[in-house]
């Protein structure tokens, strides 16, 4: 028996009308205008600053290639800071993620405070963390490592506990039925399902930390950021461009390697 023509027509939703697109565009434009007014930003000031921007770019070209030898130790220190900070943060993120996951920690008096603490950690920007640790430990790479560790803990724990809440409950229920305890459930039921994703999260955090570690030196937390501060302070923009290019090459290499590794894991 055929479907009535009226019923067949009602199956397909109508495309949004043109008035909806117009109202959306008007709302976005209104928000942009209001934001520009509140922040006292104007396109006129932007246009007036373009000549100065071009002057700065001309001073950065060509880069001072001979300065590469001076910044290589700082770049290696930045990579070491990112590696140590990511590793410490990833280790700390494991118990935090377990406490935040409602399916593994059903007690609301545990996972709600854990999530609140995690949100508090994620609220603090890495530069503020670095400044705090510089005040505690003094200048050098140690405060940068701790800042990146706290930042990594917040990021990895957030991604991990959200992934934990989507795992297959079947193996966990079967293991519970045969009498396995909570530790055995995590080791044999959770880890195999989450290992590849967790490794992907750690690699992603490492990529971000390499970029972040390059800036932490501006507050005295070591790494290549110290060279940024020195060259910009003395208006040696050709040296600054050399640092930017070396940082770009390192970041691209790390991004390529981690992407290939994630593809194999997932």
C-alpha positions, -999 to +999 in steps of 0.1 A: +000+000+000+015+033-011+023+062+012+001+092+008+017+121-010+011+145+019+028+120+043+058+116+020+062+153+018+061+158+056+090+133+061+116+157+047+121+188+070+119+222+054+151+240+049+156+271+071+141+302+056+162+331+044+149+352+073+167+329+098+201+335+080+195+372+080+186+373+117+217+352+126+240+374+106+225+405+122+229+390+157+266+382+150+272+417+136+255+432+166+277+412+190+308+422+171+299+459+172+290+458+209+323+439+217+344+465+197+327+493+215+331+478+250+368+470+243+374+504+226+387+487+195+384+503+161+394+494+125+408+529+122+434+522+148+442+489+131+448+507+098+469+533+114+491+506+130+497+487+098+528+508+088+544+502+122+536+465+118+553+464+084+583+483+098+587+457+125+584+429+099+611+445+078+634+446+108+629+409+114+640+400+079+664+385+072+668+365+105+702+364+121+710+328+113+742+329+133+721+333+165+707+297+161+737+283+179+730+305+209+694+295+212+698+257+207+704+250+244+673+271+253+652+252+228+664+218+242+656+230+277+621+240+265+615+205+251+628+189+283+605+211+304+575+201+282+584+164+284+588+164+322+558+186+328+536+164+306+548+132+322+542+144+358+508+158+348+498+126+331+507+105+361+487+128+384+458+129+360+451+091+363+437+091+399+420+125+394+402+112+363+391+080+382+377+101+411+358+124+386+342+095+366+307+089+378+307+053+366+338+043+385+333+065+416+295+066+421+297+084+454+286+120+447+306+132+478+337+121+460+334+129+423+316+163+427+345+178+448+370+161+425+354+178+395+353+211+413+390+208+420+397+199+384+377+229+371+397+251+395+430+238+382+418+243+346+408+279+353+443+290+361+463+300+330+498+286+326+514+320+328+498+326+362+509+292+373+545+299+362+545+333+380+533+316+412+560+288+410+587+314+402+578+332+434+581+298+452+612+282+436+629+312+420+640+317+384+648+287+362+632+257+345+618+241+377+588+265+380+581+261+344+580+223+348+556+225+377+534+250+358+532+227+328+526+197+351+495+214+367+483+225+333+487+190+319+470+174+348+439+196+343+438+190+305+445+152+305+423+145+335+393+163+319+397+144+286+403+111+304+373+111+328+350+120+299+364+090+280+360+069+311+323+076+313+318+062+278+335+029+282+317-004+277+302-015+310+298-051+299+333-063+308+332-045+342+299-061+351+312-095+341+344-090+362+323-078+392+301-109+389+332-132+393+344-113+424+371-089+411+379-059+433+380-023+422+418-023+414+414-054+392+384-038+375+405-008+366+436-028+355+418-055+335+386-038+325+393-001+321+430+002+310+426-020+279+397+001+267+413+034+274+451+029+268+451+042+232+429+072+240+450+081+271+482+080+251+466+102+225+456+127+252+492+127+266+507+134+231+482+162+226+491+178+259+528+175+250+523+194+218+505+222+236+532+223+263+560+227+238+543+259+226+534+270+261+570+264+274+583+287+248+564+316+264+569+307+301+604+323+300+587+357+298+580+354+335+613+338+344+604+301+341+633+291+319+634+278+284+635+296+250+612+323+264+642+339+282+657+345+247+624+360+235+624+384+264+661+394+259+659+400+222+626+419+223+639+440+252+670+450+232+649+455+200+669+428+182+641+417+160+663+398+136+673+375+165+637+372+175+627+360+141+655+333+143+640+321+175+605+320+160+617+300+130+635+275+152+604+271+174+582+267+144+604+239+130+605+221+163+567+224+168+560+211+133+583+181+138+567+172+171+532+177+157+540+154+127+556+127+149+527+127+174+501+127+147+516+096+131+519+079+165+483+087+173+472+073+140+489+040+148+474+038+183+439+046+172 
